[in-house]
Amino acid sequence: MNNVNVGLIGFGTVGKGLAEALRRQQERIAQRSGLRIQLTKIYARSLAALPPAYAAAELTKDADAVLNDPDIQIAVELIGGIEPAKTFILKAIAAGKHVVTANKALLSQHGREIFAAAAAKGVEIGFEGSVGGGIPLIKTLKEGLAANELLSVTGILNGTANYILTRMTDERLPFAEVLREAQRLGFAEADPTYDVEGIDTAHKLAILMSIAYGMNISPEQIATEGISRIEPVDIEFAREFGCRIKLLAVSRSVGGAVEARVHPTMVPESHLLASISGANNAAEFCGDLCGSIILSGAGAGSLPTGSAVAADVIDIARNIAAGAVGRAPALAWLPEHIIDRPIAPLSALTCPCYLRITALDQPGVLASIASILSQHSISIESVLQKGRKENEPVAVVILTHTAKEEAVAAALREIDALDTVAAPTVRIRMLEE
């Protein structure tokens, strides 16, 4: 039985998950692949010694000891961030090593350079763990749906945001309180900006779009809004309308362009994405041949993400053994067919909207608001107001029929400028089934 040697850079949460997956499943992996995949060297600057279970591997505080070791065929980068991760990966490629990473921030911003370097050197890049934790989203897009034209990608791609929204919904708690609890439990970082403001989700959407559409895209091209403005009152109104609020990544192919957006969305309870709770992730892919496919599961965590990284290691090891390196292009498209496609401007989006307007409870206020919406060709589906406090601000909630984003934005500027409106209007887009 042939050996495939693996070097690991980073022994944090995901690194430990990979090490455990390779150790615990060693015999099963051998039975499935005919290979003995061995973790032989681990780079970790802050570790004095490896746990006894991994004592067969050599611990080093010098990354070059992994990157320059001629016996290591696959280098796994799991330190995260941009630098020195980018330098390590490019060094590994230059040394002729195959690379596996779960680094979504790096790939979404510098993937073009990394994939080009790997193609030029004739080595493979595996990155299943970068999106969706243990859910095989990358492999599904690359191989399972290879015969399809992808029409849309929609997903819940950040476990922290979904955990917060789930607890706000189920326990009727305010955002700030749930965030503090999530930080205490380790579901949220000390600085949660990337998670709650949609930045992490945008990184992941960029990776999925590059595979789905064969296009170059960076996170900066994705219109991004977070969940920090969502209040319990919005959760309650969503419930009344038969919806749950989720932070969604949404992309649709529209003619020669594609939509690219991340924002809170009201999802009808009849849609499967509405049922994704806690820190779980899910993605819906719609192909012209297969229709709608939804995958869901653990979107983060040591063992789920370690499982995804291990799957990449096994795939590459099989290709090495079969002499089939490069069997599938890294992004599912031959490099010469990956192009720059236009991004549809958010102003051109059409969808129904939820509007929560904080207005004084006075005669004529609703009529003024309705008049402004009408002037911008926005039709009202329903209006809901709870309670009455004369001459005090109350929440007036309006659901619109499908309307153009540009028209809604212009109408809200006029509505928020009214003397009777006491705070900026909260607008949440609605998912159309």
C-alpha positions as CSV (number, residue, x, y, z in Angstrom):
1,M,0.0,0.0,0.0
2,N,1.4,3.4,-1.1
3,N,1.9,6.2,1.4
4,V,0.9,9.8,0.8
5,N,2.6,12.2,3.2
6,V,0.7,15.4,4.4
7,G,2.2,18.4,6.1
8,L,0.0,20.7,8.1
9,I,0.4,24.4,8.7
10,G,-1.7,25.4,11.7
11,F,-3.0,23.3,14.5
12,G,-6.0,25.3,15.6
13,T,-9.6,24.3,15.6
14,V,-9.8,23.1,12.0
15,G,-6.2,21.7,12.1
16,K,-7.0,19.5,15.0
17,G,-10.2,18.4,13.3
18,L,-8.2,17.3,10.2
19,A,-5.6,15.5,12.3
20,E,-8.4,13.7,14.2
21,A,-10.2,12.8,11.0
22,L,-7.0,11.3,9.4
23,R,-6.2,9.4,12.7
24,R,-9.7,8.1,13.5
25,Q,-10.6,7.1,10.0
26,Q,-7.2,5.8,8.8
27,E,-8.3,2.3,8.1
28,R,-11.5,3.4,6.5
29,I,-9.6,5.8,4.3
30,A,-7.2,3.0,3.3
31,Q,-10.0,0.7,2.5
32,R,-11.6,3.3,0.3
33,S,-8.5,4.7,-1.4
34,G,-5.9,1.9,-1.3
35,L,-3.6,4.5,0.3
36,R,-2.0,5.1,3.6
37,I,-2.4,8.9,4.1
38,Q,-0.1,10.0,6.9
39,L,0.2,13.4,8.7
40,T,4.0,13.5,9.0
41,K,4.8,17.1,10.0
42,I,2.9,19.9,11.7
43,Y,3.8,23.6,11.9
44,A,2.5,25.3,15.0
45,R,4.4,28.3,16.5
46,S,2.6,28.3,19.9
47,L,2.6,24.6,20.7
48,A,5.2,23.0,22.9
49,A,4.2,19.5,22.1
50,L,1.6,17.5,20.1
51,P,-1.1,15.6,21.9
52,P,-0.1,11.9,22.4
53,A,-2.6,10.8,19.7
54,Y,-0.5,12.6,17.1
55,A,2.9,11.8,18.4
56,A,3.9,10.1,15.1
57,A,4.0,13.5,13.4
58,E,6.9,15.8,13.8
59,L,6.2,19.2,15.4
60,T,8.0,22.2,14.0
61,K,8.0,26.0,14.6
62,D,9.5,26.6,11.1
63,A,7.0,26.6,8.3
64,D,9.7,26.0,5.7
65,A,10.4,22.7,7.3
66,V,7.0,21.7,6.0
67,L,7.1,23.6,2.7
68,N,10.6,22.4,1.7
69,D,10.3,18.8,2.8
70,P,10.6,16.7,-0.4
71,D,8.7,13.8,1.2
72,I,5.6,15.8,1.8
73,Q,3.2,15.7,-1.2
74,I,0.3,17.6,0.1
75,A,0.6,20.8,2.2
76,V,-2.5,21.9,4.2
77,E,-2.8,25.6,5.2
78,L,-5.2,26.1,8.1
79,I,-3.8,29.3,9.8
80,G,-6.3,31.6,8.1
81,G,-6.0,35.3,7.3
82,I,-4.1,36.7,4.3
83,E,-0.5,36.7,5.4
84,P,1.5,34.7,6.0
85,A,-1.0,32.2,4.6
86,K,-0.7,33.5,1.0
87,T,3.1,33.3,1.1
88,F,3.0,29.8,2.6
89,I,0.6,28.5,-0.1
90,L,2.6,30.1,-3.0
91,K,5.8,28.6,-1.5
92,A,4.2,25.2,-1.4
93,I,3.1,25.4,-5.0
94,A,6.5,26.6,-6.1
95,A,8.0,23.5,-4.4
96,G,5.6,21.3,-6.4
97,K,3.3,20.4,-3.6
98,H,-0.5,20.1,-3.8
99,V,-2.3,22.4,-1.5
100,V,-5.5,22.1,0.6
101,T,-6.9,25.2,2.4
102,A,-10.1,26.3,4.1
103,N,-9.1,30.0,3.8
104,K,-12.1,31.7,2.3
105,A,-10.9,35.3,2.9
106,L,-7.6,34.5,1.1
107,L,-9.2,32.7,-1.9
108,S,-12.0,35.2,-2.4
109,Q,-9.5,38.0,-2.6
110,H,-6.4,36.4,-4.1
111,G,-7.7,33.2,-5.6
112,R,-6.9,34.2,-9.1
113,E,-3.2,34.5,-8.4
114,I,-3.1,31.2,-6.4
115,F,-5.1,29.2,-8.9
116,A,-3.0,30.5,-11.8
117,A,0.2,29.5,-9.9
118,A,-1.1,26.1,-9.2
119,A,-2.1,25.6,-12.9
120,A,1.2,26.7,-14.1
121,K,3.0,24.3,-11.8
122,G,0.6,21.4,-12.5
123,V,-0.5,20.9,-8.9
124,E,-4.0,20.8,-7.3
125,I,-5.8,23.1,-4.9
126,G,-8.5,21.7,-2.7
127,F,-10.7,24.2,-0.8
128,E,-13.9,22.4,0.2
129,G,-13.6,23.6,3.8
130,S,-13.7,27.2,2.8
131,V,-17.5,27.3,2.4
132,G,-20.1,25.5,4.4
133,G,-18.0,23.6,6.9
134,G,-18.8,20.0,6.5
135,I,-21.4,20.4,3.7
136,P,-19.9,19.4,0.3
137,L,-20.9,22.6,-1.5
138,I,-17.8,23.0,-3.6
139,K,-17.8,19.4,-4.8
140,T,-21.5,19.6,-5.7
141,L,-20.9,22.6,-7.8
142,K,-17.7,21.4,-9.4
143,E,-18.7,17.8,-10.2
144,G,-22.3,16.9,-9.2
145,L,-23.8,19.8,-11.3
146,A,-21.1,19.9,-14.0
147,A,-23.7,19.3,-16.8
148,N,-25.9,22.2,-15.6
149,E,-26.1,25.9,-16.4
150,L,-26.4,27.4,-12.9
151,L,-29.3,29.8,-12.7
152,S,-29.0,30.8,-9.1
153,V,-27.1,30.3,-5.8
154,T,-28.8,31.1,-2.5
155,G,-27.5,30.3,0.9
156,I,-27.2,30.7,4.6
157,L,-23.4,30.7,4.8
158,N,-22.5,32.1,8.2
159,G,-23.3,30.1,11.3
160,T,-22.8,33.0,13.8
161,A,-25.4,35.2,12.0
162,N,-27.8,32.3,11.7
163,Y,-27.4,31.4,15.4
164,I,-28.1,35.0,16.4
165,L,-31.2,35.3,14.2
166,T,-32.5,31.9,15.4
167,R,-32.3,32.9,19.1
168,M,-33.8,36.3,18.4
169,T,-36.7,34.5,16.7
170,D,-37.2,31.6,19.1
171,E,-36.6,33.4,22.4
172,R,-37.7,37.0,21.4
173,L,-34.3,38.4,22.5
174,P,-32.7,41.6,21.2
175,F,-29.6,41.5,18.9
176,A,-27.1,42.9,21.4
177,E,-28.0,40.4,24.1
178,V,-27.8,37.4,21.8
179,L,-24.5,38.6,20.4
180,R,-23.0,38.9,23.9
181,E,-24.2,35.3,24.7
182,A,-22.8,34.1,21.4
183,Q,-19.4,35.6,22.2
184,R,-19.5,34.0,25.6
185,L,-20.3,30.6,24.2
186,G,-17.6,30.9,21.4
187,F,-20.1,31.1,18.5
188,A,-19.0,34.7,17.8
189,E,-15.6,36.3,17.7
190,A,-14.6,39.1,20.1
191,D,-14.9,41.4,17.0
192,P,-18.0,40.0,15.3
193,T,-18.0,42.5,12.4
194,Y,-17.1,40.0,9.6
195,D,-19.9,37.7,10.7
196,V,-22.8,40.0,11.6
197,E,-22.2,42.6,8.8
198,G,-22.2,40.0,6.1
199,I,-18.5,40.2,5.1
200,D,-17.7,36.6,5.8
201,T,-20.8,35.6,3.8
202,A,-19.7,37.7,0.9
203,H,-16.3,36.0,0.8
204,K,-18.0,32.6,0.6
205,L,-20.5,33.8,-2.0
206,A,-17.6,35.0,-4.2
207,I,-16.1,31.5,-4.1
208,L,-19.3,29.8,-5.0
209,M,-20.1,32.3,-7.8
210,S,-16.6,31.7,-9.4
211,I,-17.4,28.0,-9.7
212,A,-21.1,28.3,-10.6
213,Y,-20.6,30.8,-13.4
214,G,-16.9,30.5,-14.3
215,M,-16.2,34.1,-13.5
216,N,-13.8,36.3,-11.8
217,I,-15.3,38.1,-8.8
218,S,-14.1,39.8,-5.6
219,P,-16.1,40.3,-2.4
220,E,-15.9,44.1,-3.0
221,Q,-18.3,43.6,-6.0
222,I,-21.0,42.0,-3.8
223,A,-23.6,44.4,-2.3
224,T,-23.4,43.6,1.4
225,E,-25.6,44.4,4.4
226,G,-25.6,42.9,7.9
227,I,-28.1,42.0,10.6
228,S,-27.2,44.5,13.3
229,R,-30.2,46.7,12.5
230,I,-32.7,43.9,12.9
231,E,-34.8,44.3,16.0
232,P,-37.3,42.0,17.9
233,V,-40.2,44.0,16.4
234,D,-39.0,43.0,12.9
235,I,-38.8,39.3,14.0
236,E,-42.4,39.6,15.3
237,F,-43.8,41.2,12.2
238,A,-42.0,38.5,10.1
239,R,-43.7,35.9,12.1
240,E,-47.1,37.5,11.5
241,F,-46.4,37.4,7.8
242,G,-45.4,33.7,7.9
243,C,-41.7,34.4,7.4
244,R,-38.4,34.1,9.2
245,I,-35.5,36.5,8.8
246,K,-32.2,35.0,7.5
247,L,-28.9,36.5,6.4
248,L,-28.9,35.3,2.8
249,A,-26.3,35.2,0.1
250,V,-28.1,35.5,-3.2
251,S,-26.9,35.3,-6.8
252,R,-29.0,34.9,-9.9
253,S,-28.0,34.8,-13.6
254,V,-29.9,37.5,-15.4
255,G,-29.1,37.7,-19.1
256,G,-25.4,38.3,-19.5
257,A,-25.0,39.6,-16.0
258,V,-25.3,38.1,-12.5
259,E,-26.7,39.4,-9.3
260,A,-24.4,39.3,-6.3
261,R,-25.8,40.4,-2.9
262,V,-25.8,39.6,0.8
263,H,-28.5,41.0,3.1
264,P,-31.2,40.1,5.7
265,T,-34.1,38.5,3.9
266,M,-37.6,37.5,4.9
267,V,-37.9,33.9,3.9
268,P,-41.4,32.3,3.8
269,E,-41.7,29.5,6.4
270,S,-42.7,27.2,3.5
271,H,-39.2,27.4,2.1
272,L,-36.6,24.9,3.3
273,L,-34.1,27.7,4.0
274,A,-36.4,29.1,6.7
275,S,-36.0,25.9,8.7
276,I,-32.2,26.1,9.0
277,S,-31.6,26.9,12.6
278,G,-28.8,27.5,15.0
279,A,-25.2,27.6,13.6
280,N,-26.1,25.4,10.7
281,N,-25.6,26.5,7.0
282,A,-27.4,25.6,3.8
283,A,-27.3,26.4,0.2
284,E,-29.7,26.1,-2.7
285,F,-28.4,25.6,-6.2
286,C,-30.8,25.9,-9.1
287,G,-29.6,24.3,-12.4
288,D,-31.4,24.3,-15.8
289,L,-31.4,20.5,-15.9
290,C,-31.6,19.4,-12.2
291,G,-33.9,22.1,-10.8
292,S,-33.5,23.1,-7.2
293,I,-31.1,21.3,-4.9
294,I,-30.7,22.2,-1.2
295,L,-27.8,21.0,1.0
296,S,-27.6,21.7,4.7
297,G,-25.6,20.8,7.8
298,A,-22.9,21.9,10.1
299,G,-21.4,25.1,8.7
300,A,-18.4,25.2,11.0
301,G,-16.6,23.4,13.8
302,S,-13.5,21.3,14.2
303,L,-14.7,17.9,13.0
304,P,-17.2,19.0,10.3
305,T,-14.7,21.4,8.7
306,G,-11.9,18.9,9.4
307,S,-14.0,16.3,7.5
308,A,-14.2,18.6,4.4
309,V,-10.5,19.3,4.5
310,A,-9.8,15.5,4.8
311,A,-12.0,14.9,1.8
312,D,-9.8,17.2,-0.3
313,V,-6.7,15.5,0.9
314,I,-8.1,12.1,0.0
315,D,-9.3,13.3,-3.5
316,I,-5.8,14.7,-4.2
317,A,-4.1,11.5,-2.9
318,R,-6.3,9.4,-5.2
319,N,-5.4,11.6,-8.2
320,I,-1.7,11.3,-7.3
321,A,-1.9,7.5,-7.1
322,A,-3.9,7.2,-10.3
323,G,-1.7,9.6,-12.3
324,A,-4.8,11.8,-12.7
325,V,-3.6,15.1,-11.2
326,G,-5.6,17.9,-12.8
327,R,-8.5,15.7,-13.7
328,A,-10.9,18.4,-12.7
329,P,-10.0,22.1,-12.9
330,A,-9.8,23.8,-9.5
331,L,-12.8,26.1,-10.3
332,A,-14.6,23.5,-12.5
333,W,-13.8,25.5,-15.7
334,L,-10.7,25.5,-17.8
335,P,-8.7,28.6,-16.9
336,E,-9.1,30.2,-20.4
337,H,-12.9,30.0,-20.0
338,I,-13.1,31.9,-16.7
339,I,-14.1,35.4,-17.6
340,D,-15.2,38.8,-16.2
341,R,-19.0,38.8,-16.2
342,P,-20.9,42.0,-15.5
343,I,-22.5,42.3,-12.0
344,A,-26.1,43.5,-12.2
345,P,-26.3,46.7,-10.1
346,L,-28.4,46.4,-6.9
347,S,-30.5,49.3,-8.1
348,A,-31.8,47.1,-10.9
349,L,-33.0,44.4,-8.5
350,T,-36.8,43.8,-8.3
351,C,-38.3,42.0,-5.3
352,P,-41.0,42.6,-2.7
353,C,-40.0,44.4,0.4
354,Y,-40.9,44.8,4.1
355,L,-40.8,48.4,5.3
356,R,-40.9,49.3,9.0
357,I,-41.6,53.0,9.2
358,T,-41.3,54.8,12.6
359,A,-44.0,57.5,12.3
360,L,-46.1,59.7,14.5
361,D,-49.6,58.4,15.0
362,Q,-51.4,61.3,13.4
363,P,-54.2,61.6,10.8
364,G,-52.9,61.7,7.3
365,V,-49.5,60.2,8.0
366,L,-50.3,56.9,6.3
367,A,-51.9,58.7,3.4
368,S,-48.6,60.7,2.9
369,I,-46.5,57.5,2.9
370,A,-48.9,55.7,0.5
371,S,-48.8,58.7,-1.8
372,I,-45.0,58.7,-2.0
373,L,-44.9,55.0,-2.7
374,S,-47.5,55.4,-5.4
375,Q,-45.5,58.2,-7.0
376,H,-42.6,55.7,-7.4
377,S,-44.9,53.0,-8.8
378,I,-44.7,50.9,-5.7
379,S,-47.9,49.1,-4.9
380,I,-48.8,48.0,-1.4
381,E,-49.7,44.4,-0.6
382,S,-50.6,45.0,3.1
383,V,-50.2,47.4,6.0
384,L,-49.9,46.5,9.7
385,Q,-49.8,48.6,12.8
386,K,-50.0,47.5,16.4
387,G,-51.0,49.7,19.2
388,R,-51.8,53.4,19.2
389,K,-49.9,56.2,20.9
390,E,-51.3,59.5,19.7
391,N,-48.5,62.0,18.7
392,E,-45.9,59.4,19.6
393,P,-43.9,57.2,17.1
394,V,-45.3,53.8,16.3
395,A,-44.2,51.1,13.9
396,V,-46.1,51.1,10.6
397,V,-45.2,48.1,8.6
398,I,-45.8,47.9,4.8
399,L,-45.3,44.9,2.6
400,T,-44.9,45.9,-1.1
401,H,-45.5,44.0,-4.2
402,T,-42.5,43.4,-6.4
403,A,-40.8,46.7,-6.9
404,K,-37.5,48.0,-8.4
405,E,-34.8,48.6,-5.8
406,E,-34.0,52.0,-7.3
407,A,-37.6,53.1,-6.8
408,V,-37.8,51.8,-3.3
409,A,-34.6,53.6,-2.3
410,A,-35.9,56.9,-3.8
411,A,-39.2,56.6,-2.0
412,L,-37.6,55.9,1.3
413,R,-35.5,59.0,1.0
414,E,-38.7,61.0,0.7
415,I,-40.5,59.1,3.4
416,D,-37.6,59.5,5.9
417,A,-37.5,63.2,5.2
418,L,-41.1,63.7,6.4
419,D,-41.5,65.6,9.7
420,T,-43.8,62.8,11.0
421,V,-41.2,60.1,10.5
422,A,-39.0,59.8,13.6
423,A,-36.3,57.3,12.5
424,P,-34.7,55.8,9.3
425,T,-37.0,53.2,7.8
426,V,-35.9,49.6,8.1
427,R,-36.2,47.8,4.7
428,I,-35.8,44.0,4.5
429,R,-36.0,42.3,1.1
430,M,-38.3,39.3,0.7
431,L,-37.4,36.0,-1.0
432,E,-39.7,35.1,-3.8
433,E,-40.3,31.3,-4.0
